[in-house]
Structures are given as structure tokens and as C-alpha cells.
């Protein structure tokens, strides 16, 4: 009998995390080097592209519904994420941030380029889902990461 199952051990996960951390570090540094000040725009564009491929079902294209869907989808992926509107801005809180883990692994600055790119990437997803531009603003980084997202048109 033939089996297609893959048996993984803790060591395999550690090795994969080390490799992904290395690749993300190189990717971020390469983008910053070659794209420079346009790096946030590139991250937003990547987020918009990702939103087109996400399994969403939205009956309304509003910031509120977009935030609900973003949180729902990332929770399915085991991310500890929460989002709510705090006045006109969406507040996104991520516990045990995976980007922070990569930064620690690679001795990258917390709230540095990788964090900023991730926040702009998430804003790009929200912008595409909501149908309006969105801009992130970092509030806190660390074990728990918080950033706000402002949308260009008023909520309904």
C-alpha cells in the first residue's frame, strides 16, 4: 500500500522556520534596496493581489465587512488576530506576531522594514476588499502588534 503522507518532526518545523526567516529577510532587504521609497506602494499592491485570491464572500464592499473577512480568513490560518473599529479607523491586533518571530530569528529590527511592509500588505488586502484606499499606522509592536488602518472615504 502506498501512502502520500508526510511525517514531520519538531526539528523539521524548526528548519523550515529558519529557511523561511532567511528568505523573508533577503526578500525585504532586496525590495528596500531596489524599490526604496516606493516600498509601501509595492506592499499595498501585493496585498491587493492577495485579496483577489482570498476565499471571501462579501455582500457589501465596506471597510467593516472587509475587516470582518480579513480577521476570519487569518484566524482560519491559525493567526491570533482581532480587529475592530475605533472611531473612523480600524484597529488590528495580532498576538504572537509571526513577523516578530522572523525578526527575532534574523536579528531584524522590531518595527523595522519587515513589520512596516507587513502592515502595508494588510492595508492592501483591506483596501481591495473594501473598495477604497487604506493606509496603516503602527501603534505598538512586540509580542502583540497593533496597527490602525485609515480608509480614504467615510464609513457608511
C-alpha positions in Angstrom: 0.0 0.0 0.0 1.3 3.4 -1.0 0.9 6.5 1.2 1.4 10.1 0.4 1.6 11.2 4.0 4.5 13.3 5.1 5.8 12.6 8.6 7.2 15.7 10.2 9.0 16.2 13.5 9.7 19.3 15.5 13.1 19.6 14.0 11.6 19.8 10.5 9.4 22.7 11.6 12.4 24.5 13.1 14.4 24.0 9.9 11.5 25.3 7.8 11.1 28.3 10.0 14.8 29.1 9.8 14.7 28.9 6.0 11.5 31.0 5.7 13.0 33.6 8.0 16.2 33.7 5.9 14.2 34.1 2.7 11.9 36.8 4.1 14.9 38.7 5.4 16.6 38.6 1.9 13.3 39.5 0.2 12.7 42.5 2.4 16.3 43.8 2.0 16.1 43.3 -1.7 12.9 45.2 -2.1 14.1 48.1 0.1 17.3 48.3 -1.9 15.8 48.3 -5.3 12.4 49.9 -4.7 13.4 52.4 -2.0 10.7 54.9 -1.0 8.1 53.1 -3.1 8.3 50.0 -0.9 5.0 50.8 0.9 3.2 51.0 -2.5 4.7 47.7 -3.5 3.5 46.1 -0.3 0.0 47.5 -0.8 -0.1 46.2 -4.4 0.9 42.7 -3.1 -1.9 42.9 -0.5 -4.4 43.9 -3.2 -3.3 41.0 -5.4 -3.6 38.6 -2.4 -7.1 39.8 -1.7 -8.1 38.8 -5.2 -7.1 35.2 -4.3 -8.6 35.0 -0.9 -11.7 32.9 -0.3 -14.1 35.7 0.6 -17.8 36.1 0.3 -18.8 39.7 0.7 -22.3 41.1 0.1 -21.1 44.6 0.7 -17.7 46.3 -0.1 -17.3 48.3 3.1 -14.4 48.7 5.5 -16.4 47.0 8.2 -17.2 43.9 6.2 -13.6 43.8 4.8 -12.2 43.8 8.3 -14.5 41.0 9.4 -13.4 38.9 6.4 -9.7 39.6 6.9 -9.9 38.5 10.6 -12.0 35.4 9.7 -9.6 34.3 7.0 -6.4 34.8 9.0 -7.9 33.1 12.0 -8.5 30.0 9.8 -4.8 30.2 9.2 -4.2 30.0 12.9 -3.2 33.6 13.3 -4.2 35.2 16.6 -5.8 38.3 15.1 -8.6 40.6 16.1 -10.0 43.7 14.5 -12.5 46.4 15.4 -13.3 49.9 14.5 -12.0 52.5 16.9 -13.7 55.7 15.7 -13.0 56.2 12.0 -10.0 53.8 11.9 -9.8 50.0 12.1 -7.6 48.7 14.9 -5.9 45.4 14.1 -4.2 43.5 17.0 -2.1 40.4 16.3 -0.9 38.3 19.3 2.3 36.2 18.8 3.0 38.1 15.6 4.7 35.7 13.1 6.7 38.6 11.6 8.1 39.4 15.0 9.2 35.8 15.3 11.1 36.2 12.0 12.6 39.4 13.1 13.9 37.8 16.3 15.2 34.8 14.4 17.1 37.0 11.9 18.1 39.9 14.4 16.0 42.3 12.4 14.6 45.4 14.0 11.2 45.1 15.5 9.0 47.8 13.8 11.6 47.9 11.0 11.1 47.3 7.3 9.6 43.8 7.6 6.9 45.0 10.1 6.1 48.1 8.0 5.9 46.0 4.8 3.5 43.6 6.6 1.3 46.4 7.8 1.1 47.9 4.3 0.4 44.4 2.9 -2.5 44.0 5.3 -3.7 47.5 4.3 -3.6 46.5 0.7 -5.8 43.4 1.4 -8.3 45.6 3.3 -8.2 48.3 0.5 -9.1 45.7 -2.2 -11.8 44.1 -0.1 -13.3 47.4 1.0 -13.1 49.0 -2.5 -11.3 52.1 -1.2 -7.7 53.1 -0.4 -6.4 52.3 3.1 -3.3 53.4 5.0 -1.8 51.7 8.1 -0.2 53.4 11.1 1.8 51.4 13.6 0.6 51.8 17.2 2.7 49.1 19.0 5.0 46.3 18.2 6.2 43.4 20.2 4.7 40.1 21.3 1.4 41.8 20.5 1.4 44.1 17.5 -1.2 46.7 16.9 -1.7 48.9 13.9 -4.6 51.1 12.7 -5.9 51.4 9.2 -7.5 54.6 8.0 -9.8 54.4 4.9 -9.9 57.3 2.4 -13.7 57.5 2.3 -16.0 57.7 5.3 -17.7 54.6 6.6 -21.4 54.1 5.9 
